[in-house]
Amino acid sequence: MCMTVLVHLCRACGHQQAWHSPRCAGYTSCHCCRTDQCEPTTEPVVLPTFSFPGWHVEPLVAPGTVRNAGTMHASQTCACAACLTAYERLAAQTRQGDALAG
């Protein structure tokens, strides 16, 4: 199941920090990613994913969540302090928006 996630980007190439892992090296031609020389940003950014059919933005997944468990594409979302803080802020905004709409 794909969900919108918080990610850190590399300051050098702009790709996701996770792309710099050795297991992802075969999927990119980016020299920075292939040599695992990531310079991650401190603050995470929201990477939206979309459901199909309908192309609706999926809910934000909590930091530290395992994605695609049981597959060769399994990964765990970042659970650093910055991601936890951003998640709490975004979740509070979502709850506030839901309360205003309902």
All heavy atoms as an XYZ file, in Angstrom:
757
protein
N       0.840     -1.181      0.000
C       0.000      0.000      0.000
C       0.884      1.244      0.000
O       1.757      1.380      0.834
C      -0.895     -0.019      1.233
C      -1.633      1.268      1.466
S      -2.534      1.248      3.018
C      -4.168      1.129      2.403
N       0.688      2.135     -0.921
C       1.438      3.389     -0.976
C       0.695      4.458     -0.204
O      -0.528      4.493     -0.208
C       1.622      3.835     -2.421
S       2.770      2.804     -3.309
N       1.418      5.301      0.443
C       0.837      6.399      1.206
C       1.736      7.618      1.038
O       2.921      7.482      0.782
C       0.764      6.047      2.692
C       0.086      4.743      3.018
S      -1.678      4.789      3.077
C      -2.015      5.720      4.519
N       1.167      8.788      1.210
C       1.947     10.011      1.206
C       2.947      9.932      2.361
O       2.604      9.500      3.453
C       1.008     11.222      1.350
O       0.168     11.266      0.196
C       1.766     12.521      1.468
N       4.191     10.328      2.107
C       5.243     10.164      3.103
C       6.068     11.435      3.264
O       6.082     12.299      2.395
C       6.202      9.004      2.739
C       5.506      7.677      2.797
C       6.825      9.213      1.381
N       6.769     11.513      4.376
C       7.758     12.562      4.620
C       9.110     12.004      4.223
O       9.454     10.869      4.597
C       7.767     12.954      6.099
C       6.508     13.652      6.592
C       6.479     13.677      8.113
C       6.440     15.061      6.038
N       9.886     12.765      3.458
C      11.213     12.325      3.029
C      12.210     13.461      3.190
O      11.835     14.636      3.231
C      11.213     11.851      1.555
C      10.322     10.648      1.369
C      10.819     12.961      0.606
N      13.471     13.098      3.274
C      14.561     14.067      3.250
C      15.160     14.011      1.854
O      15.337     12.930      1.286
C      15.627     13.716      4.288
C      15.135     13.796      5.693
N      15.137     14.965      6.413
C      14.602     12.850      6.499
C      14.638     14.735      7.621
N      14.299     13.452      7.695
N      15.469     15.165      1.304
C      16.077     15.235     -0.016
C      17.572     15.479      0.116
O      18.037     16.049      1.103
C      15.442     16.365     -0.835
C      13.934     16.252     -1.057
C      13.433     17.463     -1.832
C      13.582     14.958     -1.764
N      18.328     15.061     -0.877
C      19.772     15.291     -0.914
C      20.021     16.715     -1.411
O      19.478     17.118     -2.441
C      20.435     14.267     -1.837
S      22.213     14.510     -2.028
N      20.846     17.449     -0.706
C      21.169     18.819     -1.113
C      21.995     18.853     -2.399
O      21.950     19.825     -3.137
C      21.937     19.523     -0.005
C      21.108     19.744      1.213
C      21.891     20.341      2.327
N      21.040     20.262      3.522
C      21.437     20.511      4.725
N      22.674     20.880      4.954
N      20.610     20.411      5.742
N      22.737     17.799     -2.662
C      23.600     17.771     -3.842
C      22.834     17.466     -5.122
O      23.030     18.129     -6.133
C      24.722     16.752     -3.648
N      21.938     16.466     -5.094
C      21.273     16.059     -6.333
C      19.752     16.245     -6.306
O      19.111     16.167     -7.350
C      21.600     14.599     -6.664
S      20.873     13.389     -5.534
N      19.169     16.453     -5.126
C      17.730     16.674     -5.029
C      16.884     15.414     -4.930
O      15.678     15.495     -4.767
N      17.517     14.252     -5.013
C      16.767     12.997     -4.905
C      16.514     12.646     -3.443
O      17.165     13.170     -2.546
C      17.533     11.851     -5.574
C      17.643     12.010     -7.047
N      18.829     11.822     -7.719
C      16.726     12.355     -7.993
C      18.637     12.029     -9.015
N      17.365     12.367     -9.197
N      15.608     11.719     -3.215
C      15.301     11.272     -1.867
C      16.517     10.618     -1.217
O      17.297      9.929     -1.877
C      14.175     10.253     -1.883
C      12.868     10.784     -2.392
C      11.844      9.672     -2.473
O      11.727      8.841     -1.578
N      11.099      9.654     -3.565
N      16.649     10.807      0.072
C      17.757     10.211      0.814
C      17.785      8.689      0.621
O      18.853      8.104      0.468
C      17.629     10.555      2.289
C      18.725      9.979      3.154
C      18.558     10.340      4.613
O      17.497     10.804      5.035
N      19.608     10.147      5.389
N      16.629      8.055      0.597
C      16.557      6.600      0.455
C      17.160      6.108     -0.860
O      17.624      4.973     -0.944
C      15.109      6.134      0.563
N      17.167      6.929     -1.878
C      17.719      6.529     -3.176
C      19.232      6.350     -3.127
O      19.825      5.794     -4.042
C      17.368      7.539     -4.252
C      15.919      7.598     -4.610
C      14.870      6.973     -3.986
C      15.352      8.346     -5.669
N      13.698      7.295     -4.593
C      13.958      8.150     -5.642
C      15.884      9.177     -6.633
C      13.095      8.741     -6.545
C      15.020      9.769     -7.532
C      13.642      9.548     -7.486
N      19.859      6.845     -2.067
C      21.308      6.763     -1.937
C      21.773      5.470     -1.269
O      22.954      5.295     -1.036
C      21.827      7.963     -1.151
C      21.709      9.246     -1.906
N      20.507      9.890     -2.080
C      22.632      9.997     -2.541
C      20.708     10.988     -2.785
N      21.987     11.078     -3.078
N      20.867      4.572     -0.968
C      21.263      3.311     -0.340
C      21.809      2.362     -1.403
O      21.403      2.429     -2.566
C      20.073      2.674      0.378
O      19.125      2.209     -0.559
N      22.716      1.483     -1.021
C      23.278      0.535     -1.990
C      22.221     -0.309     -2.700
O      22.372     -0.632     -3.869
C      24.197     -0.338     -1.131
C      24.579      0.544      0.012
C      23.359      1.378      0.278
N      21.120     -0.640     -2.027
C      20.091     -1.473     -2.656
C      19.355     -0.751     -3.779
O      18.711     -1.373     -4.601
C      19.113     -2.017     -1.624
C      18.302     -0.946     -0.934
C      17.371     -1.500      0.091
N      16.055     -1.591     -0.529
C      15.011     -2.097      0.051
N      15.107     -2.595      1.252
N      13.858     -2.117     -0.556
N      19.444      0.581     -3.836
C      18.769      1.348     -4.888
C      19.717      1.747     -6.017
O      19.272      2.287     -7.027
C      18.131      2.604     -4.297
S      16.790      2.269     -3.154
N      21.006      1.494     -5.866
C      22.005      1.967     -6.828
C      21.755      1.470     -8.245
O      22.054      2.168     -9.209
C      23.403      1.571     -6.377
N      21.203      0.298     -8.392
C      20.967     -0.249     -9.723
C      19.776      0.349    -10.438
O      19.543      0.062    -11.614
N      19.009      1.199     -9.747
C      17.791      1.770    -10.328
C      17.959      3.205    -10.801
O      17.000      3.826    -11.230
C      16.644      1.714     -9.313
C      16.246      0.322     -8.930
C      16.662     -0.231     -7.724
C      15.468     -0.452     -9.779
C      16.295     -1.514     -7.371
C      15.098     -1.740     -9.429
C      15.518     -2.266     -8.224
O      15.161     -3.545     -7.883
N      19.151      3.769    -10.691
C      19.342      5.168    -11.054
C      20.676      5.368    -11.778
O      21.624      4.622    -11.563
C      19.295      6.078     -9.805
O      19.490      7.426    -10.199
C      20.359      5.706     -8.786
N      20.726      6.396    -12.598
C      21.984      6.747    -13.251
C      22.654      7.935    -12.557
O      23.703      8.397    -12.989
C      21.737      7.085    -14.725
O      20.855      8.185    -14.826
N      22.057      8.421    -11.468
C      22.599      9.565    -10.737
C      23.894      9.153    -10.020
O      23.892      8.252     -9.179
C      21.580     10.072     -9.724
S      22.181     11.417     -8.674
N      24.992      9.832    -10.353
C      26.290      9.511     -9.757
C      26.258      9.675     -8.239
O      26.803      8.859     -7.496
C      27.388     10.383    -10.362
C      28.733     10.134     -9.753
N      29.448      8.984    -10.000
C      29.463     10.867     -8.883
C      30.576      9.027     -9.311
N      30.610     10.159     -8.631
N      25.626     10.719     -7.773
C      25.540     10.984     -6.336
C      24.822      9.834     -5.626
O      25.290      9.327     -4.610
C      24.811     12.302     -6.100
S      24.661     12.784     -4.363
N      23.693      9.404     -6.175
C      22.924      8.307     -5.575
C      23.699      6.993     -5.629
O      23.705      6.230     -4.671
C      21.590      8.139     -6.281
S      20.433      9.501     -6.041
N      24.338      6.728     -6.743
C      25.045      5.454     -6.926
C      26.261      5.328     -6.014
O      26.680      4.228     -5.687
C      25.466      5.286     -8.375
C      24.279      5.049     -9.305
C      24.697      4.905    -10.742
N      25.503      3.713    -10.961
C      25.012      2.503    -11.254
N      23.715      2.344    -11.332
N      25.816      1.489    -11.452
N      26.837      6.442     -5.579
C      28.019      6.398     -4.725
C      27.683      6.631     -3.255
O      28.587      6.732     -2.428
C      29.054      7.441     -5.187
O      28.451      8.732     -5.194
C      29.593      7.108     -6.558
N      26.391      6.692     -2.921
C      25.942      6.815     -1.523
C      26.571      8.016     -0.825
O      27.083      7.909      0.272
C      26.237      5.518     -0.768
C      25.497      5.438      0.562
O      24.545      6.216      0.767
O      25.878      4.603      1.403
N      26.544      9.180     -1.493
C      27.122     10.395     -0.929
C      26.040     11.426     -0.636
O      26.130     12.578     -1.043
C      28.165     10.962     -1.889
C      29.328     10.049     -2.113
C      30.349     10.640     -3.061
O      30.283     11.804     -3.427
N      31.309      9.828     -3.458
N      25.026     11.030      0.075
C      23.887     11.903      0.353
C      24.227     12.976      1.383
O      24.896     12.715      2.376
C      22.711     11.072      0.859
S      21.199     12.029      1.064
N      23.757     14.182      1.105
C      23.808     15.298      2.043
C      22.353     15.665      2.341
O      21.796     16.563      1.710
C      24.527     16.484      1.425
C      25.956     16.226      1.028
C      26.562     17.416      0.298
O      26.213     18.569      0.630
O      27.346     17.178     -0.621
N      21.685     14.959      3.266
C      20.249     15.153      3.458
C      19.884     16.499      4.068
O      20.637     17.055      4.867
C      19.856     14.018      4.406
C      21.108     13.677      5.128
C      22.232     13.965      4.182
N      18.737     16.999      3.651
C      18.194     18.213      4.256
C      17.773     17.889      5.682
O      17.465     16.738      6.008
C      16.969     18.714      3.478
O      16.004     17.663      3.411
C      17.343     19.171      2.081
N      17.770     18.894      6.533
C      17.361     18.700      7.921
C      15.853     18.522      8.016
O      15.368     17.627      8.695
C      17.793     19.910      8.780
O      19.187     20.111      8.601
C      17.491     19.675     10.232
N      15.128     19.378      7.310
C      13.669     19.330      7.353
C      13.127     18.410      6.266
O      13.565     18.471      5.123
C      13.090     20.730      7.173
C      13.345     21.637      8.355
C      12.780     21.111      9.656
O      11.602     20.679      9.668
O      13.509     21.122     10.662
N      12.154     17.579      6.620
C      11.549     16.700      5.617
C      10.571     17.472      4.728
O      10.106     18.553      5.090
C      10.805     15.672      6.463
C      10.451     16.413      7.715
C      11.589     17.367      7.948
N      10.289     16.900      3.570
C       9.273     17.438      2.672
C       8.199     16.369      2.485
O       8.453     15.177      2.646
C       9.854     17.865      1.304
C      10.842     18.994      1.468
C      10.491     16.704      0.598
N       7.004     16.802      2.144
C       5.896     15.880      1.909
C       5.970     15.380      0.469
O       6.014     16.174     -0.467
C       4.533     16.562      2.167
C       3.388     15.625      1.830
C       4.442     17.025      3.611
N       5.993     14.067      0.310
C       5.980     13.442     -1.008
C       4.609     12.791     -1.174
O       4.353     11.723     -0.620
C       7.086     12.391     -1.127
C       7.137     11.639     -2.446
C       7.505     12.579     -3.590
C       8.138     10.511     -2.353
N       3.699     13.449     -1.904
C       2.352     12.884     -2.043
C       2.327     11.685     -2.978
O       3.077     11.617     -3.949
C       1.534     14.036     -2.613
C       2.515     14.922     -3.283
C       3.833     14.730     -2.581
N       1.484     10.742     -2.645
C       1.185      9.618     -3.529
C      -0.314      9.672     -3.794
O      -1.066     10.302     -3.050
C       1.581      8.269     -2.911
O       0.870      8.090     -1.684
C       3.080      8.209     -2.646
N      -0.747      9.007     -4.857
C      -2.126      9.130     -5.289
C      -2.776      7.763     -5.443
O      -2.149      6.816     -5.907
C      -2.192      9.893     -6.621
C      -1.587     11.260     -6.532
C      -0.238     11.470     -6.773
C      -2.359     12.344     -6.164
C       0.337     12.726     -6.668
C      -1.802     13.608     -6.055
C      -0.456     13.800     -6.310
N      -4.048      7.689     -5.049
C      -4.795      6.445     -5.175
C      -5.307      6.295     -6.599
O      -5.439      7.267     -7.335
C      -5.975      6.437     -4.207
O      -6.900      7.442     -4.569
N      -5.568      5.080     -6.955
C      -6.148      4.807     -8.266
C      -7.271      3.815     -8.074
O      -7.092      2.848     -7.338
C      -5.087      4.231     -9.206
C      -5.593      4.039    -10.602
C      -5.709      5.110    -11.453
C      -5.992      2.796    -11.038
C      -6.192      4.943    -12.741
C      -6.481      2.619    -12.312
C      -6.574      3.695    -13.167
N      -8.441      3.979     -8.626
C      -8.818      5.068     -9.526
C      -9.154      6.347     -8.756
O      -9.365      6.309     -7.554
C     -10.058      4.531    -10.233
C     -10.682      3.606     -9.241
C      -9.535      3.019     -8.439
N      -9.216      7.428     -9.454
C      -9.608      8.700     -8.873
C      -8.477      9.677     -8.637
O      -8.691     10.864     -8.541
N      -7.277      9.187     -8.509
C      -6.116     10.030     -8.298
C      -6.274     10.992     -7.131
O      -5.977     12.171     -7.223
C      -5.738     10.773     -9.580
C      -5.326      9.850    -10.660
C      -6.084      9.460    -11.722
C      -4.107      9.133    -10.769
N      -5.402      8.565    -12.499
C      -4.167      8.339    -11.933
C      -2.953      9.069    -10.012
C      -3.140      7.512    -12.339
C      -1.925      8.257    -10.432
C      -2.027      7.491    -11.579
N      -6.740     10.467     -6.000
C      -6.855     11.263     -4.783
C      -5.550     11.151     -3.998
O      -4.937     10.083     -3.959
C      -8.013     10.769     -3.916
C      -9.330     10.821     -4.617
N      -9.995     11.994     -4.876
C     -10.087      9.832     -5.146
C     -11.113     11.725     -5.523
N     -11.197     10.424     -5.701
N      -5.145     12.243     -3.378
C      -3.945     12.206     -2.541
C      -4.222     11.278     -1.363
O      -5.248     11.391     -0.701
C      -3.560     13.612     -2.046
C      -2.381     13.541     -1.090
C      -3.228     14.521     -3.216
N      -3.283     10.353     -1.132
C      -3.450      9.387     -0.052
C      -3.083     10.013      1.290
O      -2.351     11.000      1.344
C      -2.584      8.159     -0.325
C      -3.047      7.413     -1.562
C      -2.185      6.218     -1.879
O      -0.962      6.371     -1.989
O      -2.757      5.130     -2.027
N      -3.559      9.430      2.395
C      -3.243      9.958      3.724
C      -1.742      9.878      4.028
O      -1.035      9.033      3.493
C      -4.007      9.044      4.679
C      -4.902      8.208      3.848
C      -4.422      8.263      2.445
N      -1.295     10.767      4.896
C       0.103     10.800      5.323
C       0.384      9.633      6.257
O      -0.331      9.415      7.230
C       0.394     12.126      6.036
C       1.807     12.366      6.520
C       2.777     12.425      5.337
C       1.871     13.660      7.312
N       1.416      8.859      5.941
C       1.789      7.714      6.762
C       2.680      8.188      7.911
O       3.474      9.120      7.760
C       2.472      6.625      5.908
C       3.806      7.072      5.388
C       2.618      5.333      6.669
N       2.530      7.571      9.064
C       3.294      7.955     10.259
C       4.778      7.616     10.105
O       5.128      6.613      9.487
C       2.728      7.247     11.477
N       5.649      8.439     10.682
C       7.075      8.137     10.673
C       7.343      6.785     11.336
O       6.689      6.411     12.308
C       7.688      9.270     11.500
C       6.717     10.399     11.345
C       5.365      9.736     11.307
N       8.311      6.051     10.789
C       8.670      4.748     11.327
C       7.823      3.593     10.817
O       8.012      2.454     11.215
N       6.901      3.878      9.881
C       6.024      2.852      9.333
C       6.744      2.047      8.253
O       7.449      2.604      7.420
C       4.768      3.508      8.716
O       4.082      4.223      9.742
C       3.838      2.478      8.101
N       6.533      0.732      8.267
C       7.083     -0.119      7.216
C       6.124     -0.065      6.031
O       4.926     -0.287      6.189
C       7.266     -1.571      7.701
C       7.706     -2.479      6.556
C       8.270     -1.619      8.843
N       6.665      0.231      4.862
C       5.876      0.291      3.627
C       6.203     -0.926      2.770
O       7.335     -1.373      2.733
C       6.208      1.565      2.848
C       5.902      2.829      3.622
C       6.365      4.071      2.890
N       5.628      4.212      1.643
C       6.112      4.786      0.557
N       7.328      5.254      0.532
N       5.367      4.883     -0.535
N       5.217     -1.426      2.072
C       5.390     -2.568      1.164
C       5.998     -3.780      1.865
O       6.863     -4.460      1.314
C       6.237     -2.176     -0.046
C       5.628     -1.035     -0.819
O       4.444     -1.034     -1.098
N       6.437     -0.045     -1.148
N       5.544     -4.049      3.082
C       6.060     -5.184      3.852
C       5.892     -6.483      3.069
O       4.906     -6.678      2.369
C       5.328     -5.280      5.185
N       6.875     -7.339      3.174
C       6.818     -8.638      2.526
C       7.186     -8.629      1.055
O       7.059     -9.642      0.382
N       7.631     -7.484      0.538
C       8.041     -7.401     -0.865
C       9.515     -7.026     -0.939
O      10.109     -6.602      0.058
C       7.231     -6.343     -1.646
O       7.644     -5.028     -1.216
C       5.737     -6.505     -1.432
N      10.076     -7.155     -2.124
C      11.475     -6.745     -2.279
C      11.640     -5.225     -2.249
O      12.750     -4.710     -2.209
C      12.065     -7.312     -3.572
C      11.423     -6.796     -4.831
S      12.065     -7.558     -6.329
C      13.583     -6.685     -6.548
N      10.528     -4.496     -2.230
C      10.558     -3.034     -2.179
C      10.197     -2.502     -0.801
O       9.864     -1.328     -0.656
C       9.616     -2.448     -3.229
C       9.994     -2.828     -4.619
N      11.094     -2.309     -5.247
C       9.433     -3.696     -5.483
C      11.197     -2.837     -6.458
N      10.205     -3.685     -6.626
N      10.258     -3.362      0.216
C       9.925     -2.945      1.574
C      10.900     -1.866      2.035
O      12.087     -1.902      1.725
C       9.973     -4.134      2.518
N      10.367     -0.892      2.761
C      11.192      0.169      3.326
C      10.494      0.705      4.563
O       9.310      0.464      4.778
C      11.411      1.299      2.312
O      10.177      1.924      2.003
N      11.243      1.428      5.362
C      10.677      2.029      6.560
C      10.817      3.541      6.451
O      11.881      4.051      6.088
C      11.394      1.524      7.808
C      10.768      2.027      9.090
C      11.348      1.334     10.314
O      12.234      0.499     10.215
N      10.834      1.687     11.471
N       9.744      4.262      6.762
C       9.795      5.721      6.691
C      10.663      6.262      7.824
O      10.790      5.647      8.879
C       8.383      6.332      6.764
O       7.751      5.915      7.974
C       7.544      5.913      5.568
N      11.247      7.410      7.579
C      12.134      8.054      8.550
C      11.356      8.395      9.816
O      10.209      8.848      9.754
C      12.738      9.314      7.939
S      13.887     10.168      9.040
N      12.006      8.194     10.960
C      11.361      8.497     12.241
C      12.227      9.446     13.070
O      12.201      9.404     14.302
C      11.077      7.213     13.006
N      12.971     10.325     12.394
C      13.803     11.291     13.117
C      12.902     12.330     13.794
O      11.700     12.417     13.522
C      14.793     11.964     12.174
S      14.064     13.153     11.021
N      13.476     13.115     14.667
C      12.710     14.121     15.406
C      12.020     15.113     14.470
O      10.870     15.506     14.706
C      13.617     14.855     16.385
N      12.688     15.515     13.395
C      12.100     16.473     12.451
C      10.877     15.867     11.758
O       9.873     16.550     11.555
C      13.129     16.918     11.429
N      10.947     14.589     11.397
C       9.806     13.926     10.749
C       8.644     13.770     11.725
O       7.483     13.960     11.356
C      10.213     12.567     10.172
S      11.176     12.698      8.652
N       8.936     13.417     12.976
C       7.882     13.285     13.981
C       7.186     14.618     14.220
O       5.951     14.688     14.295
C       8.448     12.727     15.283
C       8.921     11.283     15.231
C       9.721     10.932     16.486
C       7.751     10.344     15.063
N       7.961     15.694     14.307
C       7.396     17.029     14.512
C       6.539     17.447     13.318
O       5.423     17.951     13.487
C       8.522     18.052     14.753
O       9.249     17.667     15.911
C       7.973     19.450     14.934
N       7.053     17.241     12.109
C       6.299     17.600     10.902
C       5.017     16.781     10.805
O       3.963     17.314     10.453
C       7.159     17.388      9.659
N       5.087     15.503     11.128
C       3.909     14.644     11.071
C       2.833     15.136     12.049
O       1.660     15.239     11.682
C       4.284     13.195     11.389
C       3.084     12.282     11.423
C       2.529     11.795     10.245
C       2.490     11.923     12.625
C       1.417     10.979     10.260
C       1.374     11.104     12.650
C       0.854     10.629     11.466
O      -0.255      9.823     11.495
N       3.222     15.447     13.266
C       2.257     15.935     14.266
C       1.609     17.246     13.813
O       0.411     17.438     13.954
C       2.926     16.100     15.634
C       3.269     14.788     16.286
C       2.061     13.889     16.494
O       0.963     14.385     16.821
O       2.197     12.667     16.308
N       2.418     18.143     13.241
C       1.888     19.421     12.753
C       0.892     19.194     11.614
O      -0.207     19.760     11.610
C       3.041     20.318     12.288
C       2.605     21.659     11.724
C       3.790     22.531     11.330
N       4.891     21.863     10.691
C       4.931     21.542      9.400
N       3.924     21.830      8.610
N       5.988     20.936      8.890
N       1.265     18.354     10.648
C       0.381     18.082      9.507
C      -0.875     17.327      9.919
O      -1.965     17.595      9.411
C       1.148     17.313      8.433
C       2.265     18.101      7.755
C       3.176     17.169      6.970
C       1.698     19.191      6.871
N      -0.741     16.396     10.853
C      -1.903     15.649     11.336
C      -2.872     16.583     12.064
O      -4.090     16.469     11.902
C      -1.463     14.506     12.246
N      -2.341     17.524     12.829
C      -3.191     18.495     13.526
C      -3.920     19.392     12.527
O      -5.106     19.690     12.696
C      -2.361     19.337     14.491
N      -3.229     19.809     11.464
C      -3.864     20.630     10.433
C      -4.979     19.852      9.735
O      -6.041     20.404      9.441
C      -2.840     21.086      9.401
C      -1.875     22.114      9.902
C      -0.778     22.426      8.903
O      -0.656     21.789      7.857
N       0.058     23.389      9.235
N      -4.756     18.576      9.490
C      -5.766     17.737      8.847
C      -6.991     17.588      9.740
O      -8.122     17.707      9.276
C      -5.181     16.345      8.504
O      -4.079     16.530      7.616
C      -6.219     15.456      7.860
N      -6.744     17.341     11.031
C      -7.865     17.214     11.968
C      -8.658     18.511     12.042
O      -9.878     18.516     12.073
C      -7.353     16.824     13.365
C      -6.914     15.387     13.467
C      -6.642     14.981     14.909
N      -5.576     15.747     15.524
C      -4.289     15.433     15.483
N      -3.897     14.356     14.836
N      -3.397     16.184     16.080
N      -7.956     19.657     12.047
C      -8.622     20.952     12.103
C      -9.443     21.181     10.838
O     -10.576     21.643     10.901
C      -7.594     22.075     12.278
C      -8.222     23.450     12.410
C      -7.163     24.527     12.570
O      -6.008     24.367     12.151
N      -7.556     25.634     13.165
N      -8.890     20.837      9.681
C      -9.609     20.983      8.425
C     -10.834     20.091      8.377
O     -11.898     20.495      7.881
N     -10.714     18.863      8.878
C     -11.854     17.936      8.915
C     -12.959     18.477      9.833
O     -14.135     18.363      9.525
C     -11.407     16.559      9.396
C     -10.547     15.832      8.384
O     -10.503     16.265      7.205
O      -9.916     14.827      8.757
N     -12.551     19.079     10.953
C     -13.533     19.625     11.885
C     -14.285     20.805     11.266
O     -15.501     20.944     11.461
C     -12.845     20.058     13.181
N     -13.579     21.631     10.500
C     -14.222     22.772      9.853
C     -15.144     22.338      8.739
O     -16.186     22.950      8.489
C     -13.157     23.741      9.306
C     -12.315     24.463     10.348
C     -11.212     25.258      9.665
C     -13.168     25.369     11.224
N     -14.766     21.267      8.032
C     -15.577     20.784      6.914
C     -16.808     20.021      7.377
O     -17.804     19.931      6.666
C     -14.731     19.881      6.011
N     -16.724     19.429      8.551
C     -17.802     18.561      9.010
C     -18.763     19.266      9.834
O     -19.885     19.307      9.925
